[in-house]
Amino acid sequence: MHISIRDTGIGMTEKIERRIFEPFFTIKEVGEGTGLGLPISYGIVQKHNGYIEVNSLPGKEGVNLSSRCQCG
């Protein structure tokens, strides 16, 4: 299975990209997010022997997340 998600934001720095799969890491304001969405997704994909690839060009384009895993 392949899933690709792209946003239209401003991208993210390498510093932020290194931390996006850490539980409770968020760049949102207090009360806006828990920082659990990507870590939970990453765990599910890993359990299915898959991976998540992250591509971002800060200031030029948004973030593209691609996930591939075996189902069944």
C-alpha positions in Angstrom: 0.0 0.0 0.0 1.2 3.5 -0.8 -0.1 6.7 0.8 1.1 10.2 -0.1 0.1 13.4 1.7 1.2 16.8 0.7 0.4 20.2 2.2 0.7 23.7 0.8 2.6 25.2 3.7 6.0 26.8 3.8 7.9 23.5 4.5 9.9 22.7 7.5 13.5 23.1 8.6 15.9 20.1 9.0 15.8 20.7 12.8 12.0 20.2 12.9 12.1 17.4 10.4 14.5 15.4 12.7 11.9 15.5 15.5 8.5 15.0 13.8 8.2 11.4 14.9 9.0 12.1 18.5 5.9 11.6 20.7 4.5 14.9 22.0 6.7 17.1 19.7 4.6 19.8 18.1 5.1 23.3 16.7 1.5 24.2 17.3 0.3 26.5 20.1 -0.6 25.0 23.5 -4.0 23.3 23.2 -3.8 23.1 19.4 -2.3 19.6 19.0 -0.9 16.7 21.0 2.1 15.8 18.9 1.0 12.2 18.6 -0.4 11.9 15.0 2.9 11.2 13.2 4.5 9.1 16.0 1.4 6.8 16.0 1.3 6.6 12.2 5.0 5.8 12.2 4.5 3.0 14.7 1.7 1.5 12.6 3.7 1.6 9.4 6.8 0.1 11.1 4.6 -2.8 12.4 3.8 -3.6 8.8 7.5 -3.5 7.7 7.0 -0.2 6.0 8.6 3.3 6.0 7.6 6.9 5.8 9.6 9.2 3.6 9.6 13.0 4.3 10.4 15.6 1.7 10.4 19.4 2.3 12.0 22.4 0.9 11.7 25.2 3.5 10.4 28.4 2.1 9.8 26.8 -1.3 7.1 24.2 -1.0 5.1 22.3 1.6 5.8 18.9 3.1 5.3 15.7 1.3 4.9 12.5 3.4 5.0 9.1 1.5 4.3 5.8 3.3 4.7 2.3 1.9 3.9 -0.9 3.7 2.8 -4.5 3.2 -0.8 -5.2 4.1 -2.2 -8.6 4.8 
